[in-house]
Amino acid sequence: MSPKMYPLLRPGSVVQVDSRQRAIKTEGWPNEYERPIYFVEMRDSCVASWCNLDGSQLYLIPGPLSGEQLRRVRYPQEAEIVGRVTGVLMSFV
């Protein structure tokens, strides 16, 4: 998994995914810690990321300090939303 959400999700983190929550919520959170993170499976990789959906374009939005670029993929041809990340186990060392 790429470090799209670093430092919110550190590399090597284990995430819990609720596959019943696949619809992308685009607004209504008070801060970045409350914004939903989605687990997305693509042909060549998987990623945990904030997401926006605009028609058939899925935008994978990285954390602001990750150093990663916004990525746009065709949805659902190139990406499947597995579900919403609802838990995380990560090391701080």
C-alpha positions in Angstrom: 0.0 0.0 0.0 1.4 3.4 -0.9 1.9 6.1 1.9 -0.9 8.3 0.6 -2.2 9.1 4.0 1.1 9.6 5.8 1.3 10.7 8.6 -2.4 9.9 9.4 -1.7 6.3 8.4 2.0 5.3 8.7 3.6 2.8 6.2 3.1 -0.7 7.5 -0.2 0.1 9.2 -2.9 -2.6 9.3 -6.3 -1.3 8.5 -9.8 -2.6 9.3 -12.2 -2.0 6.4 -16.0 -2.0 6.5 -17.0 -3.3 3.1 -20.6 -2.2 3.7 -19.5 1.4 3.5 -18.6 1.8 -0.2 -20.5 5.0 -1.1 -18.1 8.0 -1.1 -19.1 10.7 1.4 -18.0 14.0 -0.1 -18.8 16.5 2.7 -20.0 16.9 6.3 -16.9 16.2 8.3 -15.6 18.9 10.7 -11.8 18.3 10.1 -9.3 16.0 8.3 -9.3 13.5 11.2 -13.0 12.9 10.7 -12.9 12.7 6.9 -13.6 9.2 5.7 -10.6 7.2 4.3 -11.4 4.5 1.7 -9.5 1.4 0.8 -9.3 1.2 -3.0 -8.1 -1.7 -5.1 -6.7 -1.0 -8.5 -5.2 -3.4 -11.1 -1.6 -2.8 -9.9 -1.9 -1.7 -6.3 -4.1 -1.0 -3.3 -4.3 2.3 -1.5 -6.0 3.9 1.5 -7.0 7.4 0.6 -9.5 10.2 0.8 -11.7 10.1 -2.3 -13.9 12.2 -4.4 -16.1 10.8 -7.2 -17.0 13.0 -10.2 -19.0 11.0 -12.7 -16.6 8.3 -13.9 -13.5 9.9 -12.4 -12.3 8.8 -9.0 -9.9 11.2 -7.3 -7.5 9.6 -4.8 -6.6 12.5 -2.5 -3.4 12.1 -0.4 -2.8 13.4 3.1 -1.4 17.0 3.0 2.0 16.0 4.4 2.5 12.8 2.4 4.4 14.3 -0.5 2.1 12.3 -2.8 0.3 13.7 -5.8 -3.5 13.6 -6.4 -4.3 10.6 -8.6 -7.3 10.3 -11.0 -8.5 7.0 -12.2 -11.5 5.8 -14.2 -14.2 4.4 -12.0 -15.2 1.6 -12.0 -13.0 0.4 -14.9 -9.7 1.0 -13.1 -10.6 1.0 -9.4 -12.9 -0.7 -6.9 -13.8 0.9 -3.6 -13.4 -2.1 -1.2 -14.9 -0.1 1.7 -14.3 2.6 4.4 -11.3 2.3 6.7 -12.9 2.0 10.2 -9.9 1.0 12.3 -6.1 1.1 12.2 -3.2 -0.6 14.0 0.1 1.2 13.5 3.4 1.5 15.2 4.9 4.9 16.1 8.5 3.6 16.1 
